[in-house]
Amino acid sequence: MALSVHTPVCLAGDLGGCEPRLWYNVWMSRSRSATTWTDVGWVLGIALSGAAVVRAVRPERSTVDIAITAATPWLLLPSGALLAGALLARRRHLTSLATALVAYQAKCNRPWARPPVSAEKVVEGPQLRVAFANVWRSNTDVEGILAELAAAEHDVVALAEVTDHHLDAIEAVLPPSTYPWRKVEPDGPDGSKGLALVSRFPLERVEKWWTRGHPQLDGTVLVPGALPFRLLVVHTWGPVGYQIRSWRAQLVDIAARAEGQRTVIVGDFNATLQHRSFARLVGSRWSNAGTRAFGGWGATWPANRWWRPAALRIDHILAGPEISVRSGRAWRARGSDHRPVSAVLRLPPAPETP
């Protein structure tokens, strides 16, 4: 077969016999591929940098920036792949950017592993199992959530978004014979403002208080052998649109209300530790039962689609300095868009009487 003088071939495997045009075509092809990948990498890096900047500033002024802040640990996950690609392509500046993004993603995750602030200060006392569930006002299987919590023999169960239609289920699954002390404040069909608190142990002075148009519960729990402790059941507005200002103010009000060393706060805060307002509330004073240090739970919302795992943990149990968190976990949603959460607490013992 005759070969044209323009045919790009190598004879007998000798690279030196390749025509210059072949070398040029190969070089241009690789150059274009590298340039295209680098361009894509820079576009991705700039987009991830934008999310990182929003998380760093945390303005909490719009629904978009609040959503980006909450999802930053997920949004920055591609930074690892970006770093690997930049290293393989030997792109020094892109490697530096990707390294910074990976480091920042790790920093954003650090609060999830915050150790208990009071573990060494607490004298071992009685143990208490407390649970919270946003049962969801549209839930048609609220009995499923309540049955799971009752089967785990929780001592105190707090509920949010309780409607009049849920009352029969609460009475049947969490009956007064087992939970004789209770405060049930249902809402109408809307249900977003309904709350309930049932307990095996005496509840003292359970008060319904309001912040920014939303009710909360504040009471004292008397556990035999332990000092009394204060329990707050909270449910905030969702930080969407015009409710953002109220949401921020509610977190400030809750922090101001939660005074005293022996205090536990349970509820749907509609906030993660990525949010500035909630991080300020938690600070260094509260032990969060959802941190990995306690083998805690993962995300709790949204949990109403079997094919979509929950992405954010917005339901929390916080314990004050004199109360130790031993463990925490999340349960199945069972018709709600929230997973219930629970924690095992160790309370300070009551002084022995002579």
ZADO-1210 file (C-alpha; in nm, 4 decimals, padded with zeros to 6 digits):
<atoms>
<atom x="00.0000" y="00.0000" z="00.0000" code="MET" pos="1"/>
<atom x="00.1412" y="00.3353" z="-00.0964" code="ALA" pos="2"/>
<atom x="00.1753" y="00.5963" z="00.1722" code="LEU" pos="3"/>
<atom x="00.1147" y="00.9608" z="00.1082" code="SER" pos="4"/>
<atom x="00.3776" y="01.1997" z="00.2217" code="VAL" pos="5"/>
<atom x="00.1087" y="01.3622" z="00.4391" code="HIS" pos="6"/>
<atom x="-00.0012" y="01.0386" z="00.6126" code="THR" pos="7"/>
<atom x="00.0691" y="01.0732" z="00.9908" code="PRO" pos="8"/>
<atom x="00.2195" y="00.7287" z="01.0634" code="VAL" pos="9"/>
<atom x="00.5181" y="00.5925" z="01.2501" code="CYS" pos="10"/>
<atom x="00.7270" y="00.3248" z="01.0817" code="LEU" pos="11"/>
<atom x="00.8376" y="00.0172" z="01.2776" code="ALA" pos="12"/>
<atom x="00.7319" y="00.1785" z="01.6032" code="GLY" pos="13"/>
<atom x="00.9963" y="00.4441" z="01.5651" code="ASP" pos="14"/>
<atom x="00.8625" y="00.7659" z="01.7140" code="LEU" pos="15"/>
<atom x="01.1377" y="00.9520" z="01.5444" code="GLY" pos="16"/>
<atom x="00.9874" y="00.8517" z="01.2108" code="GLY" pos="17"/>
<atom x="00.6604" y="01.0315" z="01.2753" code="CYS" pos="18"/>
<atom x="00.5870" y="01.3250" z="01.0574" code="GLU" pos="19"/>
<atom x="00.5954" y="01.6690" z="01.2242" code="PRO" pos="20"/>
<atom x="00.2256" y="01.7139" z="01.1518" code="ARG" pos="21"/>
<atom x="00.1406" y="01.4131" z="01.3717" code="LEU" pos="22"/>
<atom x="00.3399" y="01.5546" z="01.6606" code="TRP" pos="23"/>
<atom x="00.1683" y="01.8887" z="01.6122" code="TYR" pos="24"/>
<atom x="-00.1796" y="01.7311" z="01.6056" code="ASN" pos="25"/>
<atom x="-00.1105" y="01.5255" z="01.9189" code="VAL" pos="26"/>
<atom x="00.0294" y="01.8266" z="02.1025" code="TRP" pos="27"/>
<atom x="-00.2637" y="02.0461" z="02.0023" code="MET" pos="28"/>
<atom x="-00.5154" y="01.7783" z="02.1049" code="SER" pos="29"/>
<atom x="-00.3595" y="01.7384" z="02.4474" code="ARG" pos="30"/>
<atom x="-00.3249" y="02.1113" z="02.4846" code="SER" pos="31"/>
<atom x="-00.6932" y="02.1654" z="02.4044" code="ARG" pos="32"/>
<atom x="-00.7980" y="01.8890" z="02.6471" code="SER" pos="33"/>
<atom x="-00.5828" y="02.0312" z="02.9252" code="ALA" pos="34"/>
<atom x="-00.7096" y="02.3805" z="02.8576" code="THR" pos="35"/>
<atom x="-01.0717" y="02.2634" z="02.8547" code="THR" pos="36"/>
<atom x="-01.0300" y="02.0736" z="03.1820" code="TRP" pos="37"/>
<atom x="-00.8540" y="02.3694" z="03.3411" code="THR" pos="38"/>
<atom x="-01.1350" y="02.6007" z="03.2353" code="ASP" pos="39"/>
<atom x="-01.3936" y="02.3656" z="03.3815" code="VAL" pos="40"/>
<atom x="-01.1875" y="02.3364" z="03.6983" code="GLY" pos="41"/>
<atom x="-01.1667" y="02.7122" z="03.7382" code="TRP" pos="42"/>
<atom x="-01.5412" y="02.7514" z="03.6821" code="VAL" pos="43"/>
<atom x="-01.6062" y="02.4907" z="03.9505" code="LEU" pos="44"/>
<atom x="-01.3501" y="02.6457" z="04.1819" code="GLY" pos="45"/>
<atom x="-01.5022" y="02.9919" z="04.1478" code="ILE" pos="46"/>
<atom x="-01.8531" y="02.8563" z="04.2122" code="ALA" pos="47"/>
<atom x="-01.7348" y="02.6712" z="04.5235" code="LEU" pos="48"/>
<atom x="-01.5486" y="02.9819" z="04.6369" code="SER" pos="49"/>
<atom x="-01.8740" y="03.1774" z="04.6144" code="GLY" pos="50"/>
<atom x="-02.0448" y="02.9280" z="04.8456" code="ALA" pos="51"/>
<atom x="-01.7492" y="02.9466" z="05.0849" code="ALA" pos="52"/>
<atom x="-01.7668" y="03.3261" z="05.0940" code="VAL" pos="53"/>
<atom x="-02.1393" y="03.3156" z="05.1754" code="VAL" pos="54"/>
<atom x="-02.0675" y="03.0691" z="05.4568" code="ARG" pos="55"/>
<atom x="-01.7851" y="03.2859" z="05.5896" code="ALA" pos="56"/>
<atom x="-01.9942" y="03.6043" z="05.5899" code="VAL" pos="57"/>
<atom x="-02.3269" y="03.4377" z="05.6878" code="ARG" pos="58"/>
<atom x="-02.5405" y="03.7463" z="05.6266" code="PRO" pos="59"/>
<atom x="-02.8709" y="03.5666" z="05.7001" code="GLU" pos="60"/>
<atom x="-03.0650" y="03.8282" z="05.5068" code="ARG" pos="61"/>
<atom x="-03.2287" y="03.6185" z="05.2359" code="SER" pos="62"/>
<atom x="-03.3624" y="03.2683" z="05.1882" code="THR" pos="63"/>
<atom x="-03.0879" y="03.1969" z="04.9350" code="VAL" pos="64"/>
<atom x="-02.7913" y="03.2865" z="05.1559" code="ASP" pos="65"/>
<atom x="-02.9432" y="03.1022" z="05.4528" code="ILE" pos="66"/>
<atom x="-02.9879" y="02.7908" z="05.2370" code="ALA" pos="67"/>
<atom x="-02.6326" y="02.8157" z="05.1006" code="ILE" pos="68"/>
<atom x="-02.4941" y="02.8573" z="05.4518" code="THR" pos="69"/>
<atom x="-02.6800" y="02.5517" z="05.5784" code="ALA" pos="70"/>
<atom x="-02.5735" y="02.3374" z="05.2824" code="ALA" pos="71"/>
<atom x="-02.2088" y="02.4476" z="05.2690" code="THR" pos="72"/>
<atom x="-02.0662" y="02.1138" z="05.3959" code="PRO" pos="73"/>
<atom x="-02.2499" y="01.9422" z="05.1097" code="TRP" pos="74"/>
<atom x="-02.1810" y="02.2094" z="04.8488" code="LEU" pos="75"/>
<atom x="-01.8060" y="02.1965" z="04.9115" code="LEU" pos="76"/>
<atom x="-01.7785" y="01.8201" z="04.8736" code="LEU" pos="77"/>
<atom x="-01.6610" y="01.8495" z="04.5071" code="PRO" pos="78"/>
<atom x="-01.3556" y="02.0421" z="04.6283" code="SER" pos="79"/>
<atom x="-01.1834" y="01.7099" z="04.6985" code="GLY" pos="80"/>
<atom x="-01.2275" y="01.5959" z="04.3384" code="ALA" pos="81"/>
<atom x="-01.1170" y="01.9390" z="04.2198" code="LEU" pos="82"/>
<atom x="-00.7970" y="01.9099" z="04.4227" code="LEU" pos="83"/>
<atom x="-00.7228" y="01.5643" z="04.2849" code="ALA" pos="84"/>
<atom x="-00.7747" y="01.6827" z="03.9273" code="GLY" pos="85"/>
<atom x="-00.5617" y="01.9924" z="03.9775" code="ALA" pos="86"/>
<atom x="-00.2765" y="01.7832" z="04.1181" code="LEU" pos="87"/>
<atom x="-00.2907" y="01.5391" z="03.8273" code="LEU" pos="88"/>
<atom x="-00.2970" y="01.8234" z="03.5766" code="ALA" pos="89"/>
<atom x="-00.0157" y="02.0036" z="03.7607" code="ARG" pos="90"/>
<atom x="-00.2048" y="02.3299" z="03.7766" code="ARG" pos="91"/>
<atom x="-00.0357" y="02.5118" z="04.0640" code="ARG" pos="92"/>
<atom x="-00.2803" y="02.7993" z="04.1136" code="HIS" pos="93"/>
<atom x="-00.5856" y="02.5765" z="04.0812" code="LEU" pos="94"/>
<atom x="-00.4275" y="02.3350" z="04.3294" code="THR" pos="95"/>
<atom x="-00.3857" y="02.6183" z="04.5791" code="SER" pos="96"/>
<atom x="-00.7497" y="02.7201" z="04.5409" code="LEU" pos="97"/>
<atom x="-00.8742" y="02.3616" z="04.5746" code="ALA" pos="98"/>
<atom x="-00.6562" y="02.3056" z="04.8834" code="THR" pos="99"/>
<atom x="-00.8062" y="02.6126" z="05.0484" code="ALA" pos="100"/>
<atom x="-01.1587" y="02.4908" z="04.9681" code="LEU" pos="101"/>
<atom x="-01.0889" y="02.1443" z="05.1125" code="VAL" pos="102"/>
<atom x="-00.9487" y="02.3017" z="05.4289" code="ALA" pos="103"/>
<atom x="-01.2495" y="02.5314" z="05.4637" code="TYR" pos="104"/>
<atom x="-01.4902" y="02.2425" z="05.4147" code="GLN" pos="105"/>
<atom x="-01.3167" y="02.0613" z="05.7014" code="ALA" pos="106"/>
<atom x="-01.3436" y="02.3744" z="05.9149" code="LYS" pos="107"/>
<atom x="-01.7176" y="02.3979" z="05.8467" code="CYS" pos="108"/>
<atom x="-01.7601" y="02.0405" z="05.9670" code="ASN" pos="109"/>
<atom x="-01.5634" y="02.0960" z="06.2851" code="ARG" pos="110"/>
<atom x="-01.8569" y="02.2223" z="06.4999" code="PRO" pos="111"/>
<atom x="-02.0342" y="01.8896" z="06.4433" code="TRP" pos="112"/>
<atom x="-01.7646" y="01.7195" z="06.6502" code="ALA" pos="113"/>
<atom x="-01.7588" y="01.9746" z="06.9306" code="ARG" pos="114"/>
<atom x="-01.6887" y="01.7919" z="07.2582" code="PRO" pos="115"/>
<atom x="-01.9172" y="01.8271" z="07.5609" code="PRO" pos="116"/>
<atom x="-01.8296" y="02.1439" z="07.7501" code="VAL" pos="117"/>
<atom x="-01.9365" y="02.0074" z="08.0859" code="SER" pos="118"/>
<atom x="-01.8477" y="01.6375" z="08.0867" code="ALA" pos="119"/>
<atom x="-01.5730" y="01.6767" z="08.3454" code="GLU" pos="120"/>
<atom x="-01.7781" y="01.9035" z="08.5710" code="LYS" pos="121"/>
<atom x="-02.0823" y="01.6825" z="08.6172" code="VAL" pos="122"/>
<atom x="-02.1169" y="01.4503" z="08.9130" code="VAL" pos="123"/>
<atom x="-02.2878" y="01.1306" z="08.8032" code="GLU" pos="124"/>
<atom x="-02.6553" y="01.1381" z="08.8963" code="GLY" pos="125"/>
<atom x="-02.9830" y="00.9895" z="08.7713" code="PRO" pos="126"/>
<atom x="-03.0200" y="00.9178" z="08.4025" code="GLN" pos="127"/>
<atom x="-03.3017" y="01.0616" z="08.1918" code="LEU" pos="128"/>
<atom x="-03.4162" y="00.9792" z="07.8389" code="ARG" pos="129"/>
<atom x="-03.5674" y="01.2786" z="07.6585" code="VAL" pos="130"/>
<atom x="-03.7086" y="01.2916" z="07.3042" code="ALA" pos="131"/>
<atom x="-03.8412" y="01.5549" z="07.0678" code="PHE" pos="132"/>
<atom x="-04.0426" y="01.5139" z="06.7481" code="ALA" pos="133"/>
<atom x="-04.1895" y="01.7593" z="06.5033" code="ASN" pos="134"/>
<atom x="-04.4771" y="01.5295" z="06.4101" code="VAL" pos="135"/>
<atom x="-04.5790" y="01.7542" z="06.1171" code="TRP" pos="136"/>
<atom x="-04.9261" y="01.8983" z="06.1003" code="ARG" pos="137"/>
<atom x="-05.0121" y="01.6959" z="05.7848" code="SER" pos="138"/>
<atom x="-04.8909" y="01.3636" z="05.9233" code="ASN" pos="139"/>
<atom x="-05.1406" y="01.0799" z="05.8872" code="THR" pos="140"/>
<atom x="-04.9167" y="00.8289" z="06.0686" code="ASP" pos="141"/>
<atom x="-04.8411" y="01.0206" z="06.3866" code="VAL" pos="142"/>
<atom x="-04.9140" y="00.7005" z="06.5817" code="GLU" pos="143"/>
<atom x="-04.6047" y="00.5478" z="06.4200" code="GLY" pos="144"/>
<atom x="-04.3719" y="00.8171" z="06.5505" code="ILE" pos="145"/>
<atom x="-04.5258" y="00.8118" z="06.8972" code="LEU" pos="146"/>
<atom x="-04.5203" y="00.4323" z="06.9177" code="ALA" pos="147"/>
<atom x="-04.1494" y="00.4220" z="06.8341" code="GLU" pos="148"/>
<atom x="-04.0684" y="00.6781" z="07.1014" code="LEU" pos="149"/>
<atom x="-04.2921" y="00.5041" z="07.3563" code="ALA" pos="150"/>
<atom x="-04.1313" y="00.1674" z="07.2828" code="ALA" pos="151"/>
<atom x="-03.7908" y="00.3159" z="07.3621" code="ALA" pos="152"/>
<atom x="-03.9269" y="00.4097" z="07.7065" code="GLU" pos="153"/>
<atom x="-03.8393" y="00.7769" z="07.6945" code="HIS" pos="154"/>
<atom x="-03.9056" y="00.9545" z="08.0204" code="ASP" pos="155"/>
<atom x="-03.9932" y="01.2910" z="07.8674" code="VAL" pos="156"/>
<atom x="-04.1398" y="01.3414" z="07.5186" code="VAL" pos="157"/>
<atom x="-04.1890" y="01.6836" z="07.3588" code="ALA" pos="158"/>
<atom x="-04.3833" y="01.7379" z="07.0359" code="LEU" pos="159"/>
<atom x="-04.4292" y="02.0216" z="06.7873" code="ALA" pos="160"/>
<atom x="-04.6877" y="02.0946" z="06.5165" code="GLU" pos="161"/>
<atom x="-04.9557" y="01.9194" z="06.7218" code="VAL" pos="162"/>
<atom x="-05.3068" y="01.9600" z="06.5825" code="THR" pos="163"/>
<atom x="-05.6464" y="01.8738" z="06.7244" code="ASP" pos="164"/>
<atom x="-05.6437" y="01.5623" z="06.5038" code="HIS" pos="165"/>
<atom x="-05.3366" y="01.4304" z="06.6881" code="HIS" pos="166"/>
<atom x="-05.4894" y="01.4395" z="07.0351" code="LEU" pos="167"/>
<atom x="-05.6449" y="01.0925" z="07.0193" code="ASP" pos="168"/>
<atom x="-05.3146" y="00.9401" z="06.9084" code="ALA" pos="169"/>
<atom x="-05.1253" y="01.1133" z="07.1880" code="ILE" pos="170"/>
<atom x="-05.3761" y="00.9922" z="07.4461" code="GLU" pos="171"/>
<atom x="-05.3636" y="00.6371" z="07.3114" code="ALA" pos="172"/>
<atom x="-04.9897" y="00.5909" z="07.2559" code="VAL" pos="173"/>
<atom x="-04.8596" y="00.8165" z="07.5346" code="LEU" pos="174"/>
<atom x="-05.1403" y="00.7598" z="07.7861" code="PRO" pos="175"/>
<atom x="-05.1765" y="00.9406" z="08.1184" code="PRO" pos="176"/>
<atom x="-05.1233" y="00.6092" z="08.2961" code="SER" pos="177"/>
<atom x="-04.7625" y="00.6076" z="08.1687" code="THR" pos="178"/>
<atom x="-04.7067" y="00.9807" z="08.1325" code="TYR" pos="179"/>
<atom x="-04.9253" y="01.1327" z="08.4048" code="PRO" pos="180"/>
<atom x="-04.7729" y="01.4804" z="08.3852" code="TRP" pos="181"/>
<atom x="-04.8511" y="01.6632" z="08.0642" code="ARG" pos="182"/>
<atom x="-04.9054" y="01.9947" z="07.8951" code="LYS" pos="183"/>
<atom x="-05.0821" y="01.9711" z="07.5582" code="VAL" pos="184"/>
<atom x="-05.1480" y="02.2883" z="07.3589" code="GLU" pos="185"/>
<atom x="-05.2795" y="02.1839" z="07.0143" code="PRO" pos="186"/>
<atom x="-05.3286" y="02.4181" z="06.7234" code="ASP" pos="187"/>
<atom x="-05.6106" y="02.4183" z="06.4709" code="GLY" pos="188"/>
<atom x="-05.5904" y="02.2657" z="06.1238" code="PRO" pos="189"/>
<atom x="-05.2764" y="02.4668" z="06.0463" code="ASP" pos="190"/>
<atom x="-05.0998" y="02.3052" z="06.3399" code="GLY" pos="191"/>
<atom x="-04.7693" y="02.4884" z="06.3114" code="SER" pos="192"/>
<atom x="-04.8109" y="02.6421" z="06.6577" code="LYS" pos="193"/>
<atom x="-04.9217" y="02.3298" z="06.8448" code="GLY" pos="194"/>
<atom x="-04.6994" y="02.1918" z="07.1227" code="LEU" pos="195"/>
<atom x="-04.7134" y="01.9041" z="07.3692" code="ALA" pos="196"/>
<atom x="-04.5031" y="01.7850" z="07.6609" code="LEU" pos="197"/>
<atom x="-04.5602" y="01.4570" z="07.8442" code="VAL" pos="198"/>
<atom x="-04.3499" y="01.3152" z="08.1271" code="SER" pos="199"/>
<atom x="-04.3140" y="01.0177" z="08.3574" code="ARG" pos="200"/>
<atom x="-04.1851" y="01.2557" z="08.6230" code="PHE" pos="201"/>
<atom x="-04.3565" y="01.5556" z="08.7798" code="PRO" pos="202"/>
<atom x="-04.3692" y="01.8753" z="08.5775" code="LEU" pos="203"/>
<atom x="-04.3788" y="02.1985" z="08.7718" code="GLU" pos="204"/>
<atom x="-04.4894" y="02.5398" z="08.6490" code="ARG" pos="205"/>
<atom x="-04.5140" y="02.4601" z="08.2786" code="VAL" pos="206"/>
<atom x="-04.5659" y="02.7966" z="08.1144" code="GLU" pos="207"/>
<atom x="-04.6611" y="02.8808" z="07.7593" code="LYS" pos="208"/>
<atom x="-04.4726" y="03.1868" z="07.6427" code="TRP" pos="209"/>
<atom x="-04.4606" y="03.3659" z="07.3107" code="TRP" pos="210"/>
<atom x="-04.1809" y="03.5020" z="07.0985" code="THR" pos="211"/>
<atom x="-04.2400" y="03.6781" z="06.7668" code="ARG" pos="212"/>
<atom x="-04.5896" y="03.5353" z="06.7361" code="GLY" pos="213"/>
<atom x="-04.4887" y="03.1747" z="06.8069" code="HIS" pos="214"/>
<atom x="-04.5577" y="02.9810" z="07.1306" code="PRO" pos="215"/>
<atom x="-04.2951" y="02.7953" z="07.3333" code="GLN" pos="216"/>
<atom x="-04.3078" y="02.5896" z="07.6543" code="LEU" pos="217"/>
<atom x="-04.1018" y="02.6476" z="07.9680" code="ASP" pos="218"/>
<atom x="-04.1248" y="02.4171" z="08.2685" code="GLY" pos="219"/>
<atom x="-03.9372" y="02.2407" z="08.5468" code="THR" pos="220"/>
<atom x="-03.8871" y="01.8644" z="08.5618" code="VAL" pos="221"/>
<atom x="-03.8553" y="01.6922" z="08.8998" code="LEU" pos="222"/>
<atom x="-03.6664" y="01.3642" z="08.8707" code="VAL" pos="223"/>
<atom x="-03.6266" y="01.1626" z="09.1936" code="PRO" pos="224"/>
<atom x="-03.2708" y="01.1738" z="09.3213" code="GLY" pos="225"/>
<atom x="-03.1747" y="01.4668" z="09.0969" code="ALA" pos="226"/>
<atom x="-03.1787" y="01.8405" z="09.1279" code="LEU" pos="227"/>
<atom x="-03.4732" y="02.0005" z="08.9414" code="PRO" pos="228"/>
<atom x="-03.3879" y="02.1162" z="08.5924" code="PHE" pos="229"/>
<atom x="-03.5521" y="02.3553" z="08.3523" code="ARG" pos="230"/>
<atom x="-03.6868" y="02.2301" z="08.0192" code="LEU" pos="231"/>
<atom x="-03.7663" y="02.4521" z="07.7206" code="LEU" pos="232"/>
<atom x="-03.9607" y="02.3170" z="07.4218" code="VAL" pos="233"/>
<atom x="-03.9113" y="02.5453" z="07.1229" code="VAL" pos="234"/>
<atom x="-04.0245" y="02.5723" z="06.7628" code="HIS" pos="235"/>
<atom x="-03.9118" y="02.8653" z="06.5527" code="THR" pos="236"/>
<atom x="-04.0317" y="03.0110" z="06.2274" code="TRP" pos="237"/>
<atom x="-03.8726" y="02.8777" z="05.9135" code="GLY" pos="238"/>
<atom x="-03.6098" y="03.1266" z="05.7859" code="PRO" pos="239"/>
<atom x="-03.7898" y="03.1981" z="05.4597" code="VAL" pos="240"/>
<atom x="-03.8767" y="03.5385" z="05.3155" code="GLY" pos="241"/>
<atom x="-04.0299" y="03.7834" z="05.5587" code="TYR" pos="242"/>
<atom x="-03.9954" y="03.5336" z="05.8473" code="GLN" pos="243"/>
<atom x="-03.6139" y="03.5556" z="05.8522" code="ILE" pos="244"/>
<atom x="-03.6070" y="03.8565" z="06.0838" code="ARG" pos="245"/>
<atom x="-03.8486" y="03.6854" z="06.3239" code="SER" pos="246"/>
<atom x="-03.6392" y="03.3664" z="06.3132" code="TRP" pos="247"/>
<atom x="-03.3225" y="03.5528" z="06.4087" code="ARG" pos="248"/>
<atom x="-03.5022" y="03.7365" z="06.6870" code="ALA" pos="249"/>
<atom x="-03.6527" y="03.4128" z="06.8198" code="GLN" pos="250"/>
<atom x="-03.3088" y="03.2549" z="06.8604" code="LEU" pos="251"/>
<atom x="-03.1987" y="03.5621" z="07.0562" code="VAL" pos="252"/>
<atom x="-03.5110" y="03.5417" z="07.2743" code="ASP" pos="253"/>
<atom x="-03.4569" y="03.1706" z="07.3396" code="ILE" pos="254"/>
<atom x="-03.0953" y="03.2308" z="07.4414" code="ALA" pos="255"/>
<atom x="-03.2086" y="03.5047" z="07.6809" code="ALA" pos="256"/>
<atom x="-03.4855" y="03.2863" z="07.8218" code="ARG" pos="257"/>
<atom x="-03.2601" y="02.9836" z="07.8798" code="ALA" pos="258"/>
<atom x="-03.0927" y="03.1064" z="08.1934" code="GLU" pos="259"/>
<atom x="-02.9421" y="02.8887" z="08.4638" code="GLY" pos="260"/>
<atom x="-02.6931" y="02.6047" z="08.4645" code="GLN" pos="261"/>
<atom x="-02.9468" y="02.3199" z="08.4834" code="ARG" pos="262"/>
<atom x="-03.1376" y="02.3825" z="08.1611" code="THR" pos="263"/>
<atom x="-03.2256" y="02.1621" z="07.8630" code="VAL" pos="264"/>
<atom x="-03.3620" y="02.2988" z="07.5348" code="ILE" pos="265"/>
<atom x="-03.5308" y="02.0661" z="07.2859" code="VAL" pos="266"/>
<atom x="-03.7008" y="02.1576" z="06.9633" code="GLY" pos="267"/>
<atom x="-03.7084" y="02.2425" z="06.5985" code="ASP" pos="268"/>
<atom x="-03.4772" y="02.5421" z="06.5658" code="PHE" pos="269"/>
<atom x="-03.4944" y="02.5503" z="06.1841" code="ASN" pos="270"/>
<atom x="-03.1201" y="02.6121" z="06.2039" code="ALA" pos="271"/>
<atom x="-02.7937" y="02.4207" z="06.1805" code="THR" pos="272"/>
<atom x="-02.4615" y="02.4944" z="06.3466" code="LEU" pos="273"/>
<atom x="-02.3554" y="02.6548" z="06.0187" code="GLN" pos="274"/>
<atom x="-02.5903" y="02.9462" z="06.0870" code="HIS" pos="275"/>
<atom x="-02.4449" y="03.2397" z="06.2745" code="ARG" pos="276"/>
<atom x="-02.7564" y="03.3021" z="06.4851" code="SER" pos="277"/>
<atom x="-02.7767" y="02.9430" z="06.6082" code="PHE" pos="278"/>
<atom x="-02.4007" y="02.9140" z="06.6595" code="ALA" pos="279"/>
<atom x="-02.4197" y="03.2203" z="06.8839" code="ARG" pos="280"/>
<atom x="-02.6987" y="03.0583" z="07.0854" code="LEU" pos="281"/>
<atom x="-02.5010" y="02.7359" z="07.1332" code="VAL" pos="282"/>
<atom x="-02.1671" y="02.9107" z="07.1930" code="GLY" pos="283"/>
<atom x="-01.9412" y="02.7241" z="07.4334" code="SER" pos="284"/>
<atom x="-02.2025" y="02.6857" z="07.7034" code="ARG" pos="285"/>
<atom x="-02.4304" y="02.4217" z="07.5618" code="TRP" pos="286"/>
<atom x="-02.3614" y="02.0557" z="07.4911" code="SER" pos="287"/>
<atom x="-02.5335" y="01.9550" z="07.1668" code="ASN" pos="288"/>
<atom x="-02.6610" y="01.5987" z="07.1798" code="ALA" pos="289"/>
<atom x="-02.6258" y="01.5681" z="06.8042" code="GLY" pos="290"/>
<atom x="-02.2482" y="01.6061" z="06.7874" code="THR" pos="291"/>
<atom x="-02.0400" y="01.3113" z="06.6768" code="ARG" pos="292"/>
<atom x="-01.8633" y="01.3171" z="07.0111" code="ALA" pos="293"/>
<atom x="-02.1715" y="01.1503" z="07.1540" code="PHE" pos="294"/>
<atom x="-02.2279" y="00.9086" z="06.8665" code="GLY" pos="295"/>
<atom x="-02.5211" y="01.1346" z="06.7872" code="GLY" pos="296"/>
<atom x="-02.7564" y="01.1553" z="06.4925" code="TRP" pos="297"/>
<atom x="-02.7171" y="01.2776" z="06.1423" code="GLY" pos="298"/>
<atom x="-02.9506" y="01.4998" z="05.9462" code="ALA" pos="299"/>
<atom x="-03.3151" y="01.5311" z="06.0482" code="THR" pos="300"/>
<atom x="-03.4778" y="01.7266" z="05.7634" code="TRP" pos="301"/>
<atom x="-03.6298" y="01.6912" z="05.5032" code="PRO" pos="302"/>
<atom x="-03.7225" y="01.3305" z="05.5704" code="ALA" pos="303"/>
<atom x="-04.0587" y="01.2825" z="05.3957" code="ASN" pos="304"/>
<atom x="-03.9272" y="01.1176" z="05.0765" code="ARG" pos="305"/>
<atom x="-03.7824" y="00.7658" z="05.0866" code="TRP" pos="306"/>
<atom x="-03.5607" y="00.8327" z="04.7854" code="TRP" pos="307"/>
<atom x="-03.4142" y="01.1542" z="04.9282" code="ARG" pos="308"/>
<atom x="-03.2106" y="01.1272" z="05.2481" code="PRO" pos="309"/>
<atom x="-03.2342" y="01.4050" z="05.5019" code="ALA" pos="310"/>
<atom x="-02.9665" y="01.6676" z="05.4426" code="ALA" pos="311"/>
<atom x="-02.9748" y="01.9085" z="05.7398" code="LEU" pos="312"/>
<atom x="-02.9899" y="01.8687" z="06.1158" code="ARG" pos="313"/>
<atom x="-03.2263" y="02.1389" z="06.2381" code="ILE" pos="314"/>
<atom x="-03.3764" y="01.9508" z="06.5368" code="ASP" pos="315"/>
<atom x="-03.1588" y="01.9712" z="06.8457" code="HIS" pos="316"/>
<atom x="-03.1289" y="01.8811" z="07.2126" code="ILE" pos="317"/>
<atom x="-02.9066" y="02.1210" z="07.4064" code="LEU" pos="318"/>
<atom x="-02.7912" y="02.0645" z="07.7650" code="ALA" pos="319"/>
<atom x="-02.6560" y="02.3239" z="08.0048" code="GLY" pos="320"/>
<atom x="-02.3204" y="02.3048" z="08.1838" code="PRO" pos="321"/>
<atom x="-02.4435" y="02.1015" z="08.4831" code="GLU" pos="322"/>
<atom x="-02.6090" y="01.8335" z="08.2682" code="ILE" pos="323"/>
<atom x="-02.4073" y="01.5702" z="08.0850" code="SER" pos="324"/>
<atom x="-02.5081" y="01.4277" z="07.7468" code="VAL" pos="325"/>
<atom x="-02.4313" y="01.0570" z="07.7309" code="ARG" pos="326"/>
<atom x="-02.5637" y="00.9742" z="07.3828" code="SER" pos="327"/>
<atom x="-02.8010" y="01.0899" z="07.1118" code="GLY" pos="328"/>
<atom x="-02.9761" y="00.9467" z="06.8100" code="ARG" pos="329"/>
<atom x="-03.2414" y="01.0076" z="06.5479" code="ALA" pos="330"/>
<atom x="-03.5452" y="00.7941" z="06.4701" code="TRP" pos="331"/>
<atom x="-03.7546" y="00.7258" z="06.1615" code="ARG" pos="332"/>
<atom x="-03.9777" y="01.0019" z="06.0331" code="ALA" pos="333"/>
<atom x="-04.2932" y="00.7895" z="05.9809" code="ARG" pos="334"/>
<atom x="-04.5004" y="01.0388" z="05.7846" code="GLY" pos="335"/>
<atom x="-04.3300" y="01.3539" z="05.9101" code="SER" pos="336"/>
<atom x="-04.0785" y="01.5695" z="05.7285" code="ASP" pos="337"/>
<atom x="-03.8610" y="01.5606" z="06.0433" code="HIS" pos="338"/>
<atom x="-03.6826" y="01.2721" z="06.2088" code="ARG" pos="339"/>
<atom x="-03.7430" y="01.2615" z="06.5866" code="PRO" pos="340"/>
<atom x="-03.4348" y="01.3000" z="06.8044" code="VAL" pos="341"/>
<atom x="-03.3539" y="01.1781" z="07.1529" code="SER" pos="342"/>
<atom x="-03.0736" y="01.1916" z="07.4078" code="ALA" pos="343"/>
<atom x="-02.9694" y="01.0215" z="07.7262" code="VAL" pos="344"/>
<atom x="-02.8871" y="01.2840" z="07.9879" code="LEU" pos="345"/>
<atom x="-02.7090" y="01.2490" z="08.3198" code="ARG" pos="346"/>
<atom x="-02.8498" y="01.4882" z="08.5787" code="LEU" pos="347"/>
<atom x="-02.6717" y="01.6341" z="08.8815" code="PRO" pos="348"/>
<atom x="-02.7737" y="01.4405" z="09.1934" code="PRO" pos="349"/>
<atom x="-02.9732" y="01.5978" z="09.4709" code="ALA" pos="350"/>
<atom x="-02.7778" y="01.6462" z="09.7953" code="PRO" pos="351"/>
<atom x="-02.8239" y="01.3654" z="10.0425" code="GLU" pos="352"/>
<atom x="-03.0468" y="01.4500" z="10.3341" code="THR" pos="353"/>
<atom x="-02.9048" y="01.3677" z="10.6798" code="PRO" pos="354"/>
</atoms>
